[in-house]
Amino acid sequence: MGTQTGIQGPLDAVPGKQGEQICTECERLEAARRRAEAERDYSRVTDCNVLIARHRIVHSTRA
């Protein structure tokens, strides 16, 4: 999944196996990042990326 602004990286992929539901916090953070990108608020995009990365640690510890 790429972004319209060209900001891409390892955070573009949503964690989880195929068919696995995505947690509501992941969805909320991804939506916030998309809003920030649409508003061209790249500082907030970076903040969201950091929050997403921190939150995904939760997913990796559950495995």
C-alpha positions in Angstrom: 0.0 0.0 0.0 1.7 3.2 -1.1 0.8 6.8 -0.2 -0.3 9.6 -2.4 2.4 11.9 -1.1 5.2 9.5 -2.0 6.1 8.9 1.7 6.7 5.2 1.7 8.6 2.7 3.8 8.2 -0.3 6.0 5.2 1.3 7.8 3.1 1.2 4.7 2.3 -2.5 5.2 -0.3 -3.3 7.8 0.8 -6.2 10.1 -1.2 -9.4 10.3 -1.7 -12.5 8.4 -4.1 -12.8 5.5 -7.7 -13.0 6.8 -6.6 -11.7 10.2 -8.5 -8.7 11.5 -6.5 -5.5 12.1 -6.9 -4.0 15.6 -8.8 -0.8 16.0 -5.7 1.1 17.2 -3.8 0.2 14.0 -6.8 1.4 12.0 -7.0 4.7 14.0 -3.2 5.4 13.6 -3.3 4.6 9.9 -6.3 6.9 9.4 -4.5 9.7 11.3 -1.5 9.3 9.1 -3.6 9.5 5.9 -5.3 12.6 7.2 -1.9 14.2 8.0 -0.6 13.3 4.5 -3.8 14.8 2.9 -3.2 18.0 4.9 0.5 18.0 3.9 1.4 18.0 7.6 4.6 16.0 7.3 5.6 16.6 10.9 2.4 14.9 12.0 3.0 12.1 9.4 6.3 11.5 11.1 4.7 11.5 14.6 2.1 8.9 13.3 4.9 6.8 11.9 6.6 6.7 15.2 3.3 5.8 17.0 2.6 3.1 14.5 6.0 1.6 14.9 5.7 1.6 18.7 2.2 0.1 18.5 3.4 -2.7 16.2 5.7 -3.9 18.9 2.6 -5.1 20.7 1.7 -7.2 17.7 5.2 -8.7 17.5 5.2 -9.7 21.2 1.9 -11.6 20.8 3.4 -13.9 18.2 
